[in-house]
């Protein structure tokens, strides 16, 4: 069994490996990979995102061994190598410890331990879908992208001290939009024909407002640094809703100093704003109904491929569990029942067709043996 010194050295090695991966981010392709990881794991701390990225840049969803079994009905594959993430060790404080620490909190973090988790690709079992699987499908529609853009713009105008307005692109001298710190105003090219680009521009300028406004601690960052940060936040936000913006530039990450502390700080700042944008977007897509499976007619269900039908079934099961109101739950249950009925009908048809094609296979008696009845 390893001693304390071995465990400490192993933990230090994990962090060192993460830092080495971060240092490689001065290459734009590496940076894009890191941002993809950030979009997938925005609920994790910056430290754990770094650790996950360092150990498995392709990871998309991680959970503990037992959690995969109990929550997702999936099993970790034999021989899978665990990813280690940091989890706080929380202790209940005694009155003496509260006094020494000058706090009234009953509990405090006294350290961290490294827990093993596994990526979904290291497991097998029932499909795992998130709401954004449906968001991506829904946002492929022109009108839905426009709806999300308008909802986000309205939210900023009505619920924050920012002012968002639109002007013709011809007046922006080639730009798609800008943020004006002195007036706390975001201006967007209103006649931009590419709706995905228009939404991404709003995310970009919102990131500027949060990171580089007059009251921001990061307002004095160099211009290239600011642009890279804002573009990174926009990229992460678009990745989160499943809209591909890989053809848009991420800026020149090589302008950053090749210094561990500087890069870590920059990424931490990106993550803070990305988390905020993702939470806002997720809330708005729910309000717009873009995170709900499409309430299709019987004809629409029959047009779905088997894989899509199965995905719909799995996603609806999750949405029923996550529903916050009886009305939502009832709606999802009705949709689930429709999908279940379609799957059942297809299965019966396939079985009947198989039986007709293979008459040599003995069919069960229409009436079971009475002796087996109770």
KEMI-445739 format. One line per field, with one value per residue (C-alpha): residue number from 1; residue in three letters; y, x, z. Coordinates in nm, 4 decimals. Layout:
# KEMI-445739
num = (NUM;...)
residu = (ALA;...)
y = (Y;...)
x = (X;...)
z = (Z;...)
END
This chain:
# KEMI-445739
num = (1;2;3;4;5;6;7;8;9;10;11;12;13;14;15;16;17;18;19;20;21;22;23;24;25;26;27;28;29;30;31;32;33;34;35;36;37;38;39;40;41;42;43;44;45;46;47;48;49;50;51;52;53;54;55;56;57;58;59;60;61;62;63;64;65;66;67;68;69;70;71;72;73;74;75;76;77;78;79;80;81;82;83;84;85;86;87;88;89;90;91;92;93;94;95;96;97;98;99;100;101;102;103;104;105;106;107;108;109;110;111;112;113;114;115;116;117;118;119;120;121;122;123;124;125;126;127;128;129;130;131;132;133;134;135;136;137;138;139;140;141;142;143;144;145;146;147;148;149;150;151;152;153;154;155;156;157;158;159;160;161;162;163;164;165;166;167;168;169;170;171;172;173;174;175;176;177;178;179;180;181;182;183;184;185;186;187;188;189;190;191;192;193;194;195;196;197;198;199;200;201;202;203;204;205;206;207;208;209;210;211;212;213;214;215;216;217;218;219;220;221;222;223;224;225;226;227;228;229;230;231;232;233;234;235;236;237;238;239;240;241;242;243;244;245;246;247;248;249;250;251;252;253;254;255;256;257;258;259;260;261;262;263;264;265;266;267;268;269;270;271;272;273;274;275;276;277;278;279;280;281;282;283;284;285;286;287;288;289;290;291;292;293;294;295;296;297;298;299;300;301;302;303;304;305;306;307;308;309;310;311;312;313;314;315;316;317;318;319;320;321;322;323;324;325;326;327;328;329;330;331;332;333;334;335;336;337;338;339;340;341;342;343;344;345;346;347;348;349;350;351;352;353;354;355;356;357;358;359;360;361;362;363;364;365;366;367;368;369;370;371;372;373;374)
residu = (UNK;UNK;UNK;UNK;UNK;UNK;UNK;UNK;UNK;UNK;UNK;UNK;UNK;UNK;UNK;UNK;UNK;UNK;UNK;UNK;UNK;UNK;UNK;UNK;UNK;UNK;UNK;UNK;UNK;UNK;UNK;UNK;UNK;UNK;UNK;UNK;UNK;UNK;UNK;UNK;UNK;UNK;UNK;UNK;UNK;UNK;UNK;UNK;UNK;UNK;UNK;UNK;UNK;UNK;UNK;UNK;UNK;UNK;UNK;UNK;UNK;UNK;UNK;UNK;UNK;UNK;UNK;UNK;UNK;UNK;UNK;UNK;UNK;UNK;UNK;UNK;UNK;UNK;UNK;UNK;UNK;UNK;UNK;UNK;UNK;UNK;UNK;UNK;UNK;UNK;UNK;UNK;UNK;UNK;UNK;UNK;UNK;UNK;UNK;UNK;UNK;UNK;UNK;UNK;UNK;UNK;UNK;UNK;UNK;UNK;UNK;UNK;UNK;UNK;UNK;UNK;UNK;UNK;UNK;UNK;UNK;UNK;UNK;UNK;UNK;UNK;UNK;UNK;UNK;UNK;UNK;UNK;UNK;UNK;UNK;UNK;UNK;UNK;UNK;UNK;UNK;UNK;UNK;UNK;UNK;UNK;UNK;UNK;UNK;UNK;UNK;UNK;UNK;UNK;UNK;UNK;UNK;UNK;UNK;UNK;UNK;UNK;UNK;UNK;UNK;UNK;UNK;UNK;UNK;UNK;UNK;UNK;UNK;UNK;UNK;UNK;UNK;UNK;UNK;UNK;UNK;UNK;UNK;UNK;UNK;UNK;UNK;UNK;UNK;UNK;UNK;UNK;UNK;UNK;UNK;UNK;UNK;UNK;UNK;UNK;UNK;UNK;UNK;UNK;UNK;UNK;UNK;UNK;UNK;UNK;UNK;UNK;UNK;UNK;UNK;UNK;UNK;UNK;UNK;UNK;UNK;UNK;UNK;UNK;UNK;UNK;UNK;UNK;UNK;UNK;UNK;UNK;UNK;UNK;UNK;UNK;UNK;UNK;UNK;UNK;UNK;UNK;UNK;UNK;UNK;UNK;UNK;UNK;UNK;UNK;UNK;UNK;UNK;UNK;UNK;UNK;UNK;UNK;UNK;UNK;UNK;UNK;UNK;UNK;UNK;UNK;UNK;UNK;UNK;UNK;UNK;UNK;UNK;UNK;UNK;UNK;UNK;UNK;UNK;UNK;UNK;UNK;UNK;UNK;UNK;UNK;UNK;UNK;UNK;UNK;UNK;UNK;UNK;UNK;UNK;UNK;UNK;UNK;UNK;UNK;UNK;UNK;UNK;UNK;UNK;UNK;UNK;UNK;UNK;UNK;UNK;UNK;UNK;UNK;UNK;UNK;UNK;UNK;UNK;UNK;UNK;UNK;UNK;UNK;UNK;UNK;UNK;UNK;UNK;UNK;UNK;UNK;UNK;UNK;UNK;UNK;UNK;UNK;UNK;UNK;UNK;UNK;UNK;UNK;UNK;UNK;UNK;UNK;UNK;UNK;UNK;UNK;UNK;UNK;UNK;UNK;UNK;UNK;UNK;UNK;UNK;UNK;UNK;UNK;UNK;UNK;UNK;UNK;UNK;UNK;UNK;UNK;UNK;UNK)
y = (0.0000;0.3404;0.5660;0.9325;1.0498;0.8346;0.9630;1.3237;1.2724;1.1096;1.4021;1.6497;1.4542;1.4772;1.8552;1.8842;1.6835;1.9125;2.2193;2.0732;2.0239;2.3818;2.5118;2.3412;2.5619;2.8257;2.6236;2.7176;2.3606;2.2539;2.5527;2.4518;2.1019;2.2519;2.4715;2.1660;2.0066;2.3234;2.3217;1.9619;2.0074;2.3641;2.2574;2.1388;2.3599;2.4941;2.2605;1.9521;2.0598;2.0844;1.7409;1.5801;1.7433;1.6332;1.2722;1.2336;1.5278;1.3310;1.2826;1.4038;1.2915;1.1433;0.9713;0.7292;0.3518;0.2986;0.6136;0.4812;0.1691;0.3235;0.6453;0.5439;0.1634;0.1437;-0.0642;0.0416;-0.1737;-0.4165;-0.2686;0.0933;0.3436;0.5867;0.9644;1.1317;1.4486;1.6468;1.6291;1.8419;1.6817;1.8590;1.8472;1.9587;2.2294;2.2299;2.5584;2.5923;2.5482;2.8006;3.0522;2.9847;3.0200;3.3224;3.1735;3.0805;2.8111;2.4680;2.2926;2.3724;2.2217;2.0795;1.9234;1.7381;1.3780;1.2423;1.0289;0.7911;0.8628;0.7150;0.8676;0.7499;0.6021;0.3671;0.2285;0.0246;-0.0018;0.2194;0.5349;0.8558;1.1747;1.5280;1.8013;1.9594;1.6597;1.7978;2.1585;2.0925;1.9461;2.2300;2.5035;2.3711;2.5520;2.9146;3.0414;2.8741;3.0279;3.3648;3.2978;3.2219;3.5325;3.7528;3.5917;3.6500;4.0085;4.0768;3.9239;4.1505;4.4586;4.3820;4.1991;4.3596;4.7059;4.6360;4.7895;4.5836;4.7503;4.6747;4.8798;4.8016;4.6051;4.8729;5.1168;4.8842;4.9109;4.5370;4.4320;4.2138;4.4041;4.5771;4.6525;5.0134;5.0192;5.3889;5.3418;4.9722;4.9088;4.6155;4.6913;4.4093;4.4093;4.3521;4.2509;3.9735;3.6889;3.4070;3.3560;3.1364;3.4035;3.6700;3.4720;3.4018;3.7729;3.8532;3.5938;3.7440;4.1002;3.9878;3.8232;4.1558;4.3292;4.0835;4.0540;4.3935;4.6507;4.9629;4.7873;4.4628;4.3478;4.2435;4.5632;4.6419;4.3174;4.3628;4.3812;4.0477;3.8842;4.0335;3.9231;3.5693;3.5485;3.6820;3.4510;3.1575;3.2272;3.2552;2.9285;2.7472;2.8869;2.7751;2.4324;2.3923;2.4257;2.2028;2.4627;2.4164;2.7333;2.5655;2.7731;3.0913;3.2071;3.1607;3.4297;3.3914;3.2133;3.2424;3.6074;3.4907;3.4744;3.1180;3.1318;2.8805;3.1363;3.3704;3.0923;2.9461;3.2883;3.3480;3.0115;3.0658;3.3974;3.2322;2.9609;3.2048;3.3884;3.0709;2.9171;3.2259;3.2307;2.8582;2.8823;3.1765;2.9999;2.6763;2.8676;3.0502;2.7375;2.5743;2.8750;2.8626;2.4896;2.4057;2.1486;1.9462;1.6593;1.7724;1.6960;1.5218;1.3663;0.9935;1.0515;1.2293;0.9415;0.6913;0.8937;0.8734;0.6247;0.3541;0.5097;0.8512;0.6918;0.5165;0.8399;1.0174;0.7489;0.7756;1.1544;1.1711;0.9359;1.1774;1.4810;1.3221;1.2805;1.6402;1.8000;2.0781;2.0904;1.8368;1.9883;1.9329;1.5793;1.4962;1.6355;1.4354;1.1187;1.1574;1.1991;0.8994;0.6874;0.7819;0.6900;0.3658;0.2734;0.3338;0.1236;-0.1553;-0.1528;-0.1639;-0.4539;-0.6529;-0.5933;-0.7050;-1.0221;-1.1023;-1.0467;-1.2676;-1.5469;-1.5303;-1.5543;-1.8506;-2.0855;-2.3682;-2.2031;-2.3473;-2.0864;-2.1031;-2.2459;-1.9845;-2.1216;-2.1957;-2.5254;-2.5000;-2.6852;-2.3844;-2.1492;-2.0604)
x = (0.0000;0.1481;0.2635;0.1707;0.4824;0.3957;0.0367;0.1566;0.4024;0.1331;-0.1057;0.1676;0.2340;-0.1331;-0.1309;0.2046;0.0699;-0.2316;-0.0059;0.2015;-0.1142;-0.2187;0.1199;0.0614;-0.2420;-0.0309;-0.1131;-0.4579;-0.5639;-0.4765;-0.6682;-0.9768;-0.9556;-0.9337;-1.2372;-1.4302;-1.3475;-1.4574;-1.7931;-1.8536;-1.7564;-1.8529;-1.9896;-1.6466;-1.3856;-1.1068;-0.8678;-1.0758;-1.1289;-0.7513;-0.7104;-0.9725;-0.8219;-0.4711;-0.5713;-0.8287;-0.8876;-1.1634;-1.3723;-1.7324;-1.9097;-1.7563;-1.9009;-1.7917;-1.8020;-2.1186;-2.2892;-2.2696;-2.4512;-2.7187;-2.7980;-2.7372;-2.7615;-2.4161;-2.1127;-1.7486;-1.5545;-1.2989;-0.9480;-1.0642;-0.8148;-0.9735;-0.9543;-0.8710;-1.0478;-1.0122;-1.2943;-1.3031;-1.2728;-1.5282;-1.5087;-1.7547;-1.5856;-1.5706;-1.6431;-1.2677;-1.1881;-1.4572;-1.2999;-0.9488;-1.0622;-1.2809;-1.5892;-1.9446;-1.9615;-2.0344;-1.8245;-1.5059;-1.2858;-0.9730;-0.8157;-0.8735;-0.8699;-0.8438;-1.1418;-1.1565;-1.4140;-1.4689;-1.5694;-1.8874;-1.6724;-1.5243;-1.8697;-2.1370;-2.5110;-2.8128;-2.7584;-2.6781;-2.8228;-2.8389;-3.0870;-2.8490;-2.8892;-3.2357;-3.1208;-2.8786;-3.1557;-3.3905;-3.1329;-3.0596;-3.3805;-3.3379;-3.6254;-3.5051;-3.1566;-3.3213;-3.5471;-3.2518;-3.0665;-3.3713;-3.4333;-3.0711;-3.0791;-3.4068;-3.2699;-2.9630;-3.1753;-3.4374;-3.2491;-2.9008;-2.7490;-2.6311;-2.7977;-2.8042;-2.8974;-2.8701;-2.7352;-2.6785;-2.3588;-2.2540;-2.2005;-1.9626;-1.6604;-1.6348;-1.7038;-1.9990;-2.0533;-1.8757;-1.8898;-1.8588;-1.7300;-1.8015;-2.1752;-2.1940;-2.3549;-2.3373;-2.4025;-2.4748;-2.5026;-2.8761;-2.8814;-2.6231;-2.7665;-2.5891;-2.7978;-2.5391;-2.2738;-2.5098;-2.5685;-2.1974;-2.1239;-2.3641;-2.1892;-1.8522;-1.9497;-2.1186;-1.7900;-1.6144;-1.8691;-1.8035;-1.4265;-1.3200;-1.5759;-1.4767;-1.5272;-1.3615;-1.0370;-0.9199;-0.9990;-0.6310;-0.5473;-0.3779;-0.6185;-0.5107;-0.5542;-0.9039;-1.0128;-0.8882;-1.0756;-1.4019;-1.3810;-1.3094;-1.6202;-1.8325;-1.6912;-1.7644;-2.1190;-2.1938;-2.0391;-2.2654;-2.5804;-2.4347;-2.3907;-2.0700;-1.8608;-1.5304;-1.5043;-1.4795;-1.1422;-1.0454;-0.7823;-0.4113;-0.3461;0.0265;0.0035;-0.0219;0.2938;0.4213;0.3890;0.1931;0.0409;-0.0690;-0.2289;-0.4048;-0.5437;-0.6640;-0.8369;-0.9924;-1.1345;-1.2704;-1.4325;-1.6030;-1.7779;-1.8397;-2.0208;-2.2386;-2.3223;-2.3971;-2.6292;-2.8129;-2.8445;-2.9635;-3.2315;-3.3450;-3.3577;-3.5777;-3.8111;-3.8283;-3.9038;-3.5871;-3.4792;-3.7958;-3.8255;-4.0303;-4.3972;-4.4437;-4.7546;-4.7905;-4.6713;-4.3569;-4.2684;-4.3086;-4.0661;-3.7934;-3.5099;-3.4891;-3.1776;-3.3435;-3.6543;-3.4469;-3.2644;-3.5960;-3.7099;-3.3938;-3.3981;-3.7649;-3.6975;-3.4311;-3.6526;-3.9328;-3.6877;-3.5666;-3.9096;-3.9776;-4.3560;-4.6412;-4.7459;-4.4003;-4.3846;-4.7275;-4.6320;-4.3095;-4.4918;-4.7429;-4.4607;-4.2803;-4.5930;-4.6276;-4.2640;-4.3001;-4.6090;-4.4259;-4.1272;-4.3638;-4.5513;-4.2276;-4.0995;-4.4186;-4.4028;-4.0383;-4.1183;-4.4142;-4.2052;-3.9282;-4.1766;-4.3242;-3.9804;-3.8824;-4.1850;-3.9583;-3.9334;-4.2051;-4.4465;-4.5750;-4.9222;-5.1961;-5.3169;-5.0512;-5.0492;-5.3188;-5.0951;-4.8631;-5.1388;-5.1777)
z = (0.0000;-0.0933;0.1887;0.2331;0.0479;-0.2544;-0.2581;-0.2331;-0.5186;-0.7315;-0.6728;-0.7623;-1.0815;-1.1815;-1.1446;-1.3239;-1.6175;-1.6357;-1.6388;-1.9213;-2.1243;-2.0564;-2.1718;-2.5061;-2.5598;-2.7294;-3.0414;-3.1730;-3.2535;-2.8991;-2.7665;-2.9618;-2.8130;-2.4656;-2.5281;-2.6420;-2.3076;-2.1274;-2.3089;-2.2038;-1.8386;-1.7509;-1.4092;-1.2978;-1.1397;-1.3593;-1.1827;-1.2598;-1.6208;-1.6524;-1.4957;-1.7214;-2.0301;-1.9353;-1.8866;-2.1642;-2.4022;-2.5779;-2.2614;-2.2920;-1.9739;-1.6607;-1.3552;-1.0861;-1.1295;-0.9228;-1.0516;-1.4075;-1.2902;-1.0711;-1.2602;-1.6224;-1.6296;-1.7837;-1.6891;-1.6947;-1.9399;-1.8033;-1.7929;-1.8339;-1.6941;-1.4493;-1.4805;-1.1502;-1.0360;-0.7146;-0.4592;-0.1415;0.2012;0.4217;0.7986;1.0663;1.2726;1.6495;1.8337;1.8983;1.5267;1.4302;1.6670;1.5382;1.1771;1.2622;1.0954;1.1858;0.9170;1.0572;0.7948;0.6069;0.3355;0.4988;0.1922;-0.1333;-0.2429;-0.5940;-0.6968;-0.9944;-1.2650;-1.6097;-1.9408;-2.1127;-2.3921;-2.1306;-2.0500;-2.2234;-2.1730;-2.2315;-2.4432;-2.2563;-2.3974;-2.2686;-2.3467;-2.5939;-2.8242;-2.8929;-2.8728;-3.1576;-3.3733;-3.2906;-3.3452;-3.6918;-3.7756;-3.8843;-3.6731;-3.3527;-3.3735;-3.4234;-3.1237;-2.8973;-3.0192;-2.9516;-2.6121;-2.5060;-2.6342;-2.4504;-2.1311;-2.1396;-2.2074;-1.9440;-1.6685;-1.6725;-1.6925;-2.0477;-2.3502;-2.6713;-2.9982;-3.3682;-3.6575;-4.0286;-4.0972;-4.3455;-4.0554;-3.8642;-4.0958;-4.1521;-3.7932;-3.6882;-3.3643;-3.0753;-2.7031;-2.5848;-2.2227;-2.1666;-2.2267;-2.1336;-2.4716;-2.7122;-3.0786;-3.3249;-3.7031;-3.7281;-4.0950;-4.0613;-4.2754;-4.0871;-3.7734;-3.6025;-3.6580;-3.5250;-3.2043;-3.1676;-3.2078;-2.9243;-2.7041;-2.8025;-2.7145;-2.3930;-2.2938;-2.3530;-2.1301;-1.8470;-1.8802;-2.0111;-1.8945;-1.7013;-1.3670;-1.4716;-1.3143;-1.6597;-1.8504;-1.9092;-2.0864;-2.4282;-2.7224;-2.8719;-2.5314;-2.4931;-2.8396;-2.7814;-2.4515;-2.5964;-2.8972;-2.6669;-2.4589;-2.7747;-2.9078;-2.5810;-2.5667;-2.9226;-2.8614;-2.5589;-2.7693;-3.0384;-3.3123;-3.5106;-3.5384;-3.6222;-3.9393;-3.7305;-3.6074;-3.2431;-3.2598;-3.2057;-2.8799;-2.9460;-2.8413;-2.4805;-2.2758;-2.2422;-1.8663;-1.6607;-1.4226;-1.7023;-1.9044;-1.6005;-1.5088;-1.8637;-1.8790;-1.5381;-1.6575;-1.9725;-1.7671;-1.5299;-1.8128;-2.0156;-1.7196;-1.6913;-2.0623;-2.0677;-1.7677;-1.9254;-2.2611;-2.1032;-1.9130;-2.2249;-2.4417;-2.1770;-2.1776;-2.5564;-2.5497;-2.7435;-2.4860;-2.5230;-2.7677;-3.0616;-2.9996;-3.3315;-3.4775;-3.5349;-3.8892;-3.7676;-3.5348;-3.8142;-4.0232;-3.7578;-3.8002;-3.5332;-3.3782;-3.3521;-3.2049;-2.9378;-2.8612;-2.8185;-2.5759;-2.3619;-2.3591;-2.2591;-1.9685;-1.8434;-1.8959;-1.6925;-1.4034;-1.4381;-1.4876;-1.2375;-1.2666;-1.2888;-1.6222;-1.7731;-1.6374;-1.7789;-2.1194;-2.1318;-2.0186;-2.2999;-2.5524;-2.4021;-2.4338;-2.8022;-2.8700;-2.6724;-2.8755;-3.2038;-3.0906;-2.9817;-3.3131;-3.5109;-3.3010;-3.3536;-3.7283;-3.7381;-3.5413;-3.7665;-4.0784;-3.9417;-3.8616;-4.2108;-4.3671;-4.1455;-4.1314;-4.0155;-3.6727;-3.4497;-3.3210;-2.9605;-2.9044;-2.9013;-2.5669;-2.3043;-2.1140;-1.8450;-1.5994;-1.5858;-1.4761;-1.1102)
END
